[in-house]
Amino acid sequence: MKTIMICLLWCASLLHLQSCPGQLRTKKPLVGGGCDGCELMYTGMPRKISATDTSAGWYEKGQRLVISGTVFRRNARQPAPGVIIYYWQTDNNGYYAPRPGMDASTRRHGHIRGWVKTDTQGRYTICTIRPQPYPGEDMPAHIHLSVKEPGINEYYVDEFVFDDDPLLTKGKRQKLENRGGSGILKPALHNGLWKATHHMQLGLHIPGYPEQ
């Protein structure tokens, strides 16, 4: 009887270990190390996402700005199709101003937010307005970005900042992480419309990015 009880206890412990895989293997770390707010890209995400998006800010007061570019794979040569870029930014007054009816979780991102999904050539275009810096602070104006590529969790890349922004000092430039490449935009005026180009390299300076 004692031998039977020992066998039953051993089997029960074995089943317990098999039902708790976390005890047998280490949880896979997040690519990019995780980020605050990136997960909100899924809230309100359209089922169909175009390679071009026009933000709510485009129809409001502010300096209209068109940002376009190509997303490349880690080798920096092949374009990366099907990559989702989520962006959010302040309005012309420097606030993440919510709108009535917004999901409560996304109110901190404000109403000027949107998505683009790179086309077969890895291209995307965002039509928006130039954000303004936070009132009374010395942080450069910026547009937040997070990326979701097939098979990898979402992660953040360098924010869009502006080369002609007096708040973007030499010291602050040196602190940029260059995740996915430099986010410094150089807007130029074309027929009355400000345009800027930004190309992104997936995996560049992204911790835990899988080897390919």
N, C-alpha and C positions, 0 to 999 in steps of 0.2 A: 504493500500500500504506500509506503514511504517513497519507494522508487517511482511509482506512478505519479504521485504528487509533484515530485521534482521534475519529471518530464513535462507535466502540464504547465508548471510555472515557467520552465525554459521556453516552451512553445509560445506561451503568452507574451513573454518578453520579446521573443523574436518577431511576433506579429506586430507588437507595439512599435518596434524600430522600423519595420517595413512600412507602417502607416504614418510615420513621421520622417519623411525624407530629409527634412531640415537637419536632423541629427546625423545623417549619413553623408551629406555633402554641403558645402558652403554655398550660400546664396550668391548668384551671379551679380556682380556690381553693375550699377547703372553706367551706361556710356555717357560720358560728359560729367559724371559725378552728381547728377541731379541739379535742379534749379527751382527757385521759388517763383511760381506762376506759370511755368511752361505747360503744366498739365491743363491749364485753362484753355489751351488751344482746341481742346475737344468739345468744349461747351459752346454750343451754337454753330459748330462747324457745318458748313453746307455738305450735302451728299455729293454734289458735283462741284468741283473747284476748278476754275479756269486758270490759265497761265497769266491772265491779266485781271487785276482787281482795282476797282475805284472805291476809295474809302468815303465814309460819310463826310470827312473833312473837306473833300474836294468841292462840296457844294456850300461850304461855309466861308466865313471871312478868313483870309490867310493867303500866304504865298504858295500858289499851286506848284507842285513838284512831281515830276515823273522819274521814277527810279527803275532802271531796267538792267538786266545782265544775264549771265549764264552761270549755272551751277555745274561744277565739274566733279568727277569722281576723285578719289584720293590721289590718283596718278597725275592729276592736274591737266590731263589731255582729253579724256573722254567725257562728253557731256552726260549729266545724270538726269534722266527723265523721271517723272513721278515723285519728285521730292516736294513735300508740303512745307511752305514757309508761312509762319503765323507772325503777324506784326501788331503792335499796339503802341500808341503814342499820345502825347498831350495835344491839346487843342491850341488855338492861336493865343490863348491867354496863359498857357503853361499848366493847364489842369487836365487830369484824367476825368473829364466830366461825364458822368453817367447819364443815361436817358431813362425816362419812365418805361417800365416793362422789361428792363434788362434783367437777366438772371443775376441774383444777388451775389453769386460768387465772382462774377466778372465785372462788377461795378468798379473795382479798383483799377481795372485796365481802361476804363472810360469807354466812350462810344466809338472812338476812332480806332477800330481794330478790324483785321481782315485776314484773308488767306489767299495764297496763290499756290498753284501746283505746276511745277516745271513741265514744259511740253516735251516732245520727243527729242528735241535738240537741247534740252536743259535750260531753256529760256523762260524768263518771267518778267512781268512789268507791274509796278505798283504806282497808281495815280493817287496822290494824296496832297496834303499841304505840309509845309515845313513846320515842324513842331517848335514850340517856344520853351525856353528853360523854365524850371520851377521858379515861381516868384520869390524874390528875396534870397535865392541860393546861388552858389557859384558853379553848380554842375552844368556842363554843356548840354544844350538841347540834344535830344536823341530819340531814336525809334528802336524799341525793343524787338528782338527777333528770336524765335525758336524754330527748330527744324525737326521734321519727322520724315525720315527716309525709310523705305521698305526694309523690314526685318530688324530695325534698331529702334530703341526707345527715343522719345523726344529729348532734345538737349538744346542749350542756348548757344548762340554764336555772338560775335561782337556786335554791339549795337551800331546802328547808323549814327554817326556824328558828322559834323560839318567842318571842313577845312578852314572856312573863313569865320568860324565862330570865335570871338575873342575870349570866350570862356574855356576854349580848348587850348590850354597852355602847353608849353613844352613838357612840363612835368607830367601832365595828364596824358599827353600823347605817349610818353614812355611807359605808362602804366597799362596801356591797352594790351589785352591778352592775345589779340590776333587769332581768335578762334574762328576757323573757317576763312581766315584772311582778314586784312585790315578793313574795318567798317567806316573808315574816313571817306566821306563823299566830297566830291569837288563839283558842286552845281555850276552849270553854265547856262546863260540865257540864250535861247533859240527861238526867234520869232515871238518874243514876248512870253515864252514859257520856260521855266527853269527845269533843266534835265540833269540827271546824274547817272553814272554807270557804276555798277557794283557786281563783280564776279566773285563767286564763292567756291572754295575748295573743301569738299567734304572730308572730315577726319583731321584736318590740319589743326594741330594743337588741341585736340579733343581727347581728354584722358579716357582710357579704356576703349578707344575705338578699335574695332576688330581688324586684324591684319587681313589684307586681301592679296 
